[in-house]
Amino acid sequence: MKTRLIQLFQKLSAVQLLAFGFFALIFTGGSLLSLPFFSRSGEATNYLDALFTATSAICVTGLTTLNTVEHWNGLGQLVLLILIEIGGLGFMMVPILYFTLARKKISLSTRIVLKEALNLEKMAGVTDLMLYIFKFALVIQLVGAVALSIVFVPEFGWIKGSWYGIFHAISSFCNAGFDLLGESLVAHQENNYLLLVISILIIAGGLGFIVWRDLLTFHQTKKISLHSKIALSMTSILLVGSFFVFLFTEKNGSNFLQGNFSNRIVNTFFLSVTPRTAGYSSIDYSKMSHAGLILTMFLMYIGGTSGSTAGGLKTTTLGVLLAQMRSMFKGRTRAEIFGRTIRQPTILRALTLFFLTLTLCVVAVMILSITEYVPEKMGLEYIAFEVFSAFGTVGLTMGLTPDLSVVGKILIMALMYTGRVGVLTIAFSLMKKVHQQEIKIKYPEESVMIG
């Protein structure tokens, strides 16, 4: 039996092994969370709900059919935190740490999977990068835990407050959105310090480890990669642009007008940060304007940066698409940005990802509009919001998640899994197949009318 399993794993490609690894972790986590001694009531948790929670944790989303603080006891919360950490940093971090601590040589197959997991073009230095990611993440989360404990310790005491600080620091950095406060950050809406610390952690996790490495080593290398330039520019544009749009669209809302001007500025900034796959909310999204909801869904769909803890289409993919569009308007055949030409296969992959992911979300909205109940005062945005939140591994909700049907739960789980793993898998699989076909045969060219 063991021999057959080993042979099966050896036949799997790096992309397939990556997808299977997340799949196996989800079912392992779901099986653990369904056990009775992880719930506060001491009763076994419905397996589908446990599986949904495990999927949300591994895929660092934050959507949950169960109230985290009310349903799970301390052990259950610890299991959730471990799943979030593994899902955020990548499940391959576990074997890398084992090989490093045991001082064993990392196999070539493991390095190939690491390359696929980090979405890298080259395999050189991939192990060192993984260790760098682990050290960087550990430092940021420790600093974040201390910063958050300053708020939670006076409110909940040393033990509970410290645990809350650790949990929310890891959940924020991994862009997971799980909270132990019961209603996310709505009750702490006027605590500007807390919102800013969590915002910084979210941005740090969603910016991408390769970007941080370029920034932290810039004083030595004196250069920043094209990937990091696109990620930084797109992140800045999205943050600043969405901040001013939210400032305008929500000026007549009742969500956070009770506070002073500085409080409104911080909450507006938080609104532009958290849809980038974080999932924390300081307001009731059911009270948001339609324009604000549309912008939020757009931000959730884009997500964070490739090679980060975030999900979604990715900022770098958006940057490549915009570069191609700008070049087309200028009458150029090549997509150019920051004095560099983007490779044609990269552009084709970005276009394919955009088409596939948008089609997936539209189909999911159609299915859920049939299977789920929509309150009378709500429209299609009630479902669309949930779909984009799941695909972008965000975790924001307008209230649909706790009332999902069996079909709805399965579909949302599939969207969370696809947003975290599937898009990457599809991209690499398509590129390999296209490459093989181009080597074998090339058909005659012919023009087609477009537009």
Salt bridges, closest charged atoms under 4 A:
ASP49 OD1 - LYS409 NZ 2.78
GLU121 OE1 - ARG343 NH1 2.91
GLU155 OE1 - HIS188 NE2 3.11
GLU336 OE1 - ARG332 NH1 3.08
GLU336 OE2 - ARG334 NH2 3.57
GLU445 OE2 - LYS442 NZ 3.80
